[in-house]
Amino acid sequence: MSDVRTLDVLRLGKVPYGEALELQADLVRRRRAGEADDTLIVLEHPHVITMGSSTDVANILVDEEERGRRGIELHSAGRGGDVTYHGPGQLVAYPILDLKPDRKDLHRYLRDLESVLIRVAAEYGIDAVRDDAGTGVWTTTGKLAAIGIRVSSGWITSHGIALNVTSDLSYFETIVPCGISDRDVTSLERELEHPPTLAEAGETFVRHFCDVFERQIHVV
């Protein structure tokens, strides 16, 4: 018998940020109660600026009127980290995992998420690395993917990663991404002559996530 744990994968398309928060909260509750298996949510958000627990509001560079003009929502995220942006063309993944009994290490969890993203980039021929500037994945051009997590009581994870695939990078000018003012932001589209579609990048991410976290997709 295999000891590999199973993973439910929810591929949801474009979902408003508020709805995704509610879904995560419900899955965390159900995972803690043993009513749900480990789950990986894969989706895309409409334009939204999200604020983590250490957000400096000075890092939001557009006021309410300008956000309204550009169709950008503003949400408190309930995760760690500073301010970030999500929008069309960006792959967002939210793992709802029980880290017990063998992965109760936040540092390892963050490094494992970075490893998944580095593997995804490598599959497309991109040399992506960790950086002392902070959690996430970088190329020589800029930050390719951001990470912001929450681990609740019982070692249940939520929130996760945002990988810029075909994102309109001009929207990152509305914030100081993750509070880092002297570094650029990049995307697979900017790095590659022929970037993958968002759906293709999503499947690549799921596959490498399962490898790193030793999960097997549960097929109903």
C-alpha positions as MATLAB code, in Angstrom:
seq = 'MSDVRTLDVLRLGKVPYGEALELQADLVRRRRAGEADDTLIVLEHPHVITMGSSTDVANILVDEEERGRRGIELHSAGRGGDVTYHGPGQLVAYPILDLKPDRKDLHRYLRDLESVLIRVAAEYGIDAVRDDAGTGVWTTTGKLAAIGIRVSSGWITSHGIALNVTSDLSYFETIVPCGISDRDVTSLERELEHPPTLAEAGETFVRHFCDVFERQIHVV';
ca = [
       0.000    0.000    0.000;
       1.224    3.488   -0.841;
       1.710    6.047    1.930;
       1.249    8.941   -0.511;
      -1.500   11.280    0.665;
      -4.227   12.349   -1.730;
      -5.014   15.874   -2.879;
      -8.268   17.286   -4.199;
      -7.632   19.885   -6.926;
     -10.259   22.574   -7.555;
      -9.756   24.373  -10.867;
     -12.151   27.280  -10.563;
     -11.361   29.792  -13.304;
     -11.876   33.465  -12.472;
     -13.205   34.006   -8.927;
     -13.722   37.308   -7.045;
     -11.303   37.650   -4.147;
     -13.998   37.838   -1.475;
     -15.534   34.571   -2.641;
     -12.126   32.892   -2.551;
     -11.617   34.022    1.052;
     -14.948   32.485    2.051;
     -14.130   29.235    0.252;
     -10.752   28.995    1.969;
     -12.267   29.622    5.401;
     -14.841   26.880    4.815;
     -12.240   24.385    3.596;
      -9.925   25.162    6.529;
     -12.793   24.529    8.948;
     -13.727   21.291    7.210;
     -10.096   20.120    6.984;
      -9.593   20.740   10.692;
     -12.756   18.765   11.453;
     -11.679   15.899    9.228;
     -14.571   16.535    6.833;
     -12.376   17.336    3.819;
      -9.103   16.106    2.373;
      -6.086   18.244    1.538;
      -7.156   20.575   -1.276;
      -5.364   22.736   -3.809;
      -7.444   25.621   -5.182;
      -6.231   26.917   -8.561;
      -7.840   30.076   -9.908;
      -7.508   33.580  -11.301;
      -8.775   36.793   -9.724;
     -10.226   39.971  -11.216;
      -8.107   43.054  -10.433;
      -7.607   43.335   -6.671;
      -5.096   44.779   -4.217;
      -4.733   42.687   -1.080;
      -3.295   43.717    2.262;
      -1.404   41.305    4.500;
      -0.885   41.583    8.225;
       2.247   43.742    7.843;
       0.934   46.059    5.121;
       2.106   49.667    5.158;
      -0.784   51.622    3.599;
       1.805   53.932    2.041;
       2.574   51.040   -0.298;
      -0.864   51.443   -1.921;
      -0.216   54.106   -4.544;
      -3.749   54.690   -5.890;
      -6.681   56.201   -4.024;
     -10.255   54.938   -3.968;
     -11.269   57.031   -6.977;
      -8.410   55.732   -9.124;
      -9.056   52.151   -8.013;
     -12.671   52.542   -9.052;
     -11.656   53.935  -12.436;
      -9.347   51.000  -13.064;
     -11.725   48.384  -11.655;
      -9.483   47.376   -8.756;
     -10.982   46.071   -5.504;
      -9.216   46.409   -2.140;
      -9.307   43.616    0.454;
      -7.693   42.712    3.754;
      -6.327   39.246    3.118;
      -5.843   37.638    6.520;
      -2.392   36.372    5.522;
       1.154   37.375    6.339;
       3.177   39.818    4.305;
       2.669   43.257    2.807;
       0.531   44.513   -0.063;
       0.181   42.581   -3.317;
      -1.810   42.638   -6.538;
      -3.825   39.899   -8.229;
      -5.447   40.092  -11.627;
      -6.185   38.437  -14.964;
      -3.338   36.386  -16.386;
      -1.945   35.555  -12.962;
      -2.003   31.998  -11.629;
      -3.159   31.921   -8.008;
      -3.005   28.725   -5.951;
      -4.286   28.238   -2.401;
      -3.195   24.994   -0.697;
      -5.452   23.889    2.156;
      -3.147   21.327    3.744;
      -2.866   19.627    7.091;
       0.869   19.856    7.801;
       0.651   17.290   10.590;
       2.432   15.124   11.435;
       5.626   15.488    9.424;
       5.625   19.033    7.977;
       5.033   21.246   11.029;
       7.721   23.713    9.991;
       6.733   27.095    8.524;
      10.198   27.744    7.122;
      10.143   24.413    5.305;
       6.633   25.083    4.004;
       7.683   28.407    2.480;
      10.814   26.897    0.956;
       8.764   24.026   -0.475;
       6.381   26.486   -2.154;
       9.384   28.291   -3.615;
      10.744   24.959   -4.851;
       7.494   24.269   -6.696;
       7.670   27.666   -8.410;
      11.351   27.258   -9.290;
      10.542   23.894  -10.894;
       7.675   25.415  -12.872;
       9.930   28.167  -14.185;
      12.668   25.657  -15.035;
      10.230   23.605  -17.113;
       9.834   26.650  -19.346;
      13.578   27.275  -19.507;
      13.650   30.091  -16.936;
      16.329   30.245  -14.237;
      14.333   31.366  -11.204;
      15.836   31.586   -7.718;
      15.182   32.512   -4.127;
      16.359   35.960   -3.083;
      17.395   37.648    0.159;
      14.925   40.436   -0.694;
      12.161   38.240    0.675;
       9.944   35.224    0.220;
       9.075   34.461   -3.391;
      10.791   33.566   -6.643;
      12.881   35.886   -8.801;
      14.655   36.078  -12.145;
      17.334   38.540  -13.207;
      14.467   40.634  -14.607;
      12.360   40.836  -11.460;
       9.970   39.052   -9.136;
       8.141   36.263  -10.924;
       5.993   34.915   -8.098;
       4.832   36.083   -4.681;
       3.999   33.985   -1.622;
       1.760   34.900    1.287;
       0.469   32.243    3.653;
      -1.564   31.647    6.760;
      -1.280   28.623    9.034;
      -4.142   28.320   11.504;
      -4.493   26.295   14.668;
      -4.125   22.632   13.920;
      -1.432   23.351   11.305;
      -3.911   23.906    8.478;
      -2.601   26.127    5.674;
      -4.412   28.682    3.540;
      -3.578   31.471    1.089;
      -0.540   30.660   -1.039;
       1.146   31.765   -4.256;
       0.674   34.104   -7.195;
       2.635   33.403  -10.384;
       2.611   36.039  -13.106;
       1.913   34.244  -16.368;
       0.416   36.759  -18.819;
      -0.338   39.475  -16.256;
      -0.616   43.125  -17.301;
       2.420   44.256  -15.321;
       1.355   47.913  -15.424;
      -1.114   47.141  -12.630;
       1.801   46.508  -10.276;
       2.501   50.243  -10.550;
      -0.528   50.780   -8.288;
       1.390   49.355   -5.320;
       4.875   48.830   -3.951;
       4.809   45.050   -4.457;
       5.397   43.275   -1.147;
       6.864   46.551    0.140;
       9.968   46.221   -2.072;
      10.424   49.495   -3.932;
      13.701   48.936   -5.769;
      12.946   45.726   -7.687;
      10.885   45.130  -10.809;
       8.147   42.562  -11.406;
       8.228   40.067  -14.260;
       6.078   37.353  -15.811;
       6.423   34.207  -17.891;
       5.203   36.272  -20.849;
       7.944   38.837  -20.326;
      10.597   36.139  -19.970;
       9.531   33.925  -22.877;
       8.945   34.341  -26.595;
       6.123   31.789  -26.436;
       4.672   31.725  -22.897;
       2.253   29.027  -21.748;
      -1.418   29.759  -21.346;
      -2.723   30.243  -17.834;
      -4.341   26.797  -17.975;
      -1.087   25.179  -19.098;
       0.887   26.907  -16.352;
      -1.735   25.775  -13.862;
      -1.360   22.132  -14.813;
       2.425   22.427  -14.632;
       2.122   23.948  -11.170;
      -0.225   21.193   -9.948;
       2.140   18.485  -11.164;
       5.208   19.950   -9.472;
       3.205   20.726   -6.331;
       2.271   17.056   -6.060;
       5.918   16.050   -6.515;
       7.305   18.417   -3.878;
       4.547   17.821   -1.332;
       4.299   14.088   -2.052;
       0.605   14.168   -2.886;
      -1.395   12.171   -5.395;
      -4.357   13.814   -7.092;
      -7.629   12.310   -5.972;
      -9.651   11.471   -9.070;
     -13.368   11.023   -8.401;
];
